[in-house]
Amino acid sequence: MKEEKIPKGAMRFVETNEECFAIAEKLVEDKPPKLKMVGYSGGIIKGHWYWGDLAIDLKGMSFPLSKYPVLEDHDTERKIAFTGKPITSNGKLELDPEKSQFLDTDASLEFQKNSLTGFPYQSSIYARPSIVERLEEGAEAEVNGMKVKGPMSIWRESTFKECSACVFGWDSKTQASAFSKDEMEDVELEYIDKGGEEETNLNDKNKQSQNEEEVIDLKTIEELKEKYPELAKKFTDEVTSELEAKFATDKAALEATISGQVTKLSDQEDRMLKLEKDNAIAKDEKFKAKADGIWDSKLSKSQIDEYLFEKAKNQVTHSKFVANDIFDEVAFSAAVDVEIKDWEDKKPQSSVRGFAVTGKESTNGESNEKQAKEDADVANELLSLAGQKTE
């Protein structure tokens, strides 16, 4: 492998077919649009100005980063979005809409608006090759599940850099920096030249024999690191990248689940507190009703005058006989009996009803004013005995 200068435009591709596109698509109503993008169809890019017919082996493309930029025309000043590792398992290179995020930039907003209106954007990828297989006339090979025949080039190993949405491809923008034929980049590159049918068969047999020996010899990762350090690093980087991406996705899903559960528990707690409050109020109303019933029953049979019932009730309230949500009716009834007896014992031996003293009749034209004064005196005496003040 040696360093070689490659034109910038030779590492950026726009396939001019409807299989490769970039759109902002409304997947769910009332939700922000998602980025849907197919960067490479997996087929042959015909008549490339630098490589001729070209195919990129997706099995040999590496993705060392966890996030990649999405630009417009490969212009770093025109940022549209960023994305996670592209999907290559279906024979194409496409972005995962669930791992892509639009930016709040003028370029992004313009792209979304135009795309949702129906403007047809093409897609383009930027990648750097490290191993290029050159098929001569008549030489055959397999790439991305299809058999191809030379002359053509196959990128057997490459590194993905970024994806872009484009209006036109390199063929009509050769003067632009991103697609320039003149601006060069230094690339570590190795070429594998493959001749006609005879050489192809021989190389395939040699390669098969070599692979069988490697399978037998390479039994541990330590041996792989020792014999093929670059391959071991590539393998480690890919596994690490995939694990980091999976961890980030799992972490985000777990955090969302936990947040949802916390909100749900908080709502349930609020409902429980309201139910407890309503239940406590209902129970207290029930206990008060029972207490009033006990008072009313016993007062109706007592010697206490009716206008003093409410004052007597205030001396023994039900709340003092409630513990652990249980109303002690027996103790309450006993306390009511004691209170009623105390009122009856302290009552003067006179008929309070009508406020007329027994044995004394209001005769001989006694004035109503005198009778009212005597009635008030008796009432005040009773209230004084009961520990009450009249106003």
Buried (B, 14 or more C-beta within 10 A) or exposed (E): EEEBEBBBBBBBBBBEEEEBBBBBEEEEEEEEBBBBBBBBBBBBBEEBEEBBBBBBBBEBBBBEBBEBBBBBBBEEEBBBBBBBBBBBEEBBBBBBBEBBBBBEBEBBBBBBEBBEEEEEBBBBBBBBBBBBBBBBEBBBBEBBEEEBBBEBBBBBBBBBBBBBBBBBBBEEBBEBEBBBBEEEEEBEBBEEEBBBEEBBEEBEEEEEEEEEEEEEEBEEEEEBBEEBEEEBEBBEBBEEBEEBBEEBEEEEEEEEEEEEEEEEEEEEEEEEEEEEEEEEEEBBEEBBEBBEEBBEEBBEEBEBBEEBBEBBBEBBBBEEBBEEEEBBBEEBBEBBBEBBEBBEEEBEEBEBEEBBBEEEEBEEEEEEEEBEEBBEEBBEBBBEBBEBEEE
